[in-house]
Structure formats: C-alpha cells, structure tokens
Amino acid sequence: VPFKFYKDQIDTPVSREIIGKVIFDVLGTHCRLKCIVNESVKPKLQSSADVVLKNVPVIKKKEKVEEEKKTFAPRKVKADVEAIFAGM
C-alpha cells in the first residue's frame, strides 16, 4: 500500500476478516494477509485555491446579463387591468 494510514486500516481485525472472507469466496481457500507500506511512493502535492480557481471557466459580465435577460424576461400581459378587476 502507498501509505501507513492504509496499512493501519487493512490491519484492523474487522478489515482482515472481511478481506479474508472475500478471498475465500472468490478463490475457495484461506490465506494470510501481509500488508507492506511502499516507501517509494511520494504523496501528491495539494493544489492551492489559486491554482484551482485559475482553471475555472469565467463568464463575462456582459454575457451573464444577456443570459439573465433571456431567462427571466417578463411576460407581456395584453389584458386591461381595470377589465380584470371589473365587477369586484
């Protein structure tokens, strides 16, 4: 495994029992697990927020306003307001 954390998780009795059961179900035989940490694996560098945000596509403000106008355009009502409320 690449890191000690994974080895510790695999070496718990519950994990060993589950892994052993799966191996028995698949292969039909019992086996012994030996988990070793691969020291040559280097952890990946974490990305900073600046790097992540630099790759996010940006919508120009003008385009955004035009999109909102298209999406939320008010409907035109051709009825006379007084006619709607007549007789109330």
C-alpha positions in Angstrom: 0.0 0.0 0.0 1.2 3.5 -0.6 0.8 4.9 3.0 0.8 3.8 6.6 -2.7 5.0 7.0 -4.0 2.4 4.5 -1.9 -0.3 6.2 -3.4 0.6 9.6 -6.9 0.4 8.1 -6.2 -3.0 6.4 -4.6 -4.4 9.6 -7.7 -3.9 11.8 -9.4 -7.2 12.7 -12.6 -6.2 11.1 -10.9 -5.4 7.8 -8.8 -8.6 7.8 -11.9 -10.7 8.4 -13.8 -9.0 5.5 -10.9 -9.3 3.1 -10.3 -12.9 4.2 -13.9 -13.8 3.6 -13.9 -12.2 0.1 -10.7 -14.1 -0.9 -12.2 -17.3 0.4 -15.5 -16.7 -1.5 -13.6 -15.9 -4.7 -10.7 -18.4 -4.5 -12.2 -21.1 -2.3 -9.2 -21.1 0.0 -8.0 -19.4 3.2 -4.9 -17.2 3.0 -2.8 -15.0 5.2 -2.6 -11.2 4.6 0.6 -9.3 4.8 0.3 -5.6 4.2 3.5 -3.6 3.5 3.9 0.2 3.1 5.6 1.1 -0.2 8.2 3.7 1.0 9.0 4.9 -2.6 5.5 6.4 -3.1 5.5 10.1 -2.6 2.3 12.0 -1.6 0.8 14.2 -4.2 1.1 17.9 -3.6 -2.1 19.6 -2.6 -3.4 22.2 -5.0 -3.8 25.7 -3.7 -7.1 27.6 -4.2 -5.4 29.9 -6.7 -4.4 27.0 -9.0 -7.9 25.5 -8.9 -9.6 28.8 -9.4 -7.3 29.7 -12.3 -8.7 26.7 -14.3 -12.4 27.5 -13.7 -14.2 28.9 -16.7 -15.3 32.5 -16.3 -18.4 34.0 -17.8 -18.0 37.6 -18.8 -20.4 40.0 -17.0 -22.0 41.2 -20.3 -22.8 37.7 -21.3 -24.1 36.9 -17.9 -26.5 39.9 -18.0 -27.7 38.9 -21.5 -28.3 35.4 -20.3 -30.4 36.6 -17.4 -32.5 38.8 -19.7 -33.3 35.8 -21.9 -34.1 33.6 -18.9 -36.1 35.9 -16.8 -37.8 38.1 -19.4 -41.2 39.3 -18.1 -44.3 38.1 -20.0 -46.3 40.7 -21.7 -49.9 40.9 -20.4 -52.3 42.2 -23.1 -55.3 42.4 -20.8 -56.5 45.7 -19.3 -56.0 45.8 -15.6 -59.4 47.6 -15.0 -61.2 44.9 -17.1 -59.7 42.2 -14.9 -61.0 43.7 -11.7 -64.3 44.9 -13.1 -67.3 43.7 -11.1 -65.5 43.2 -7.9 
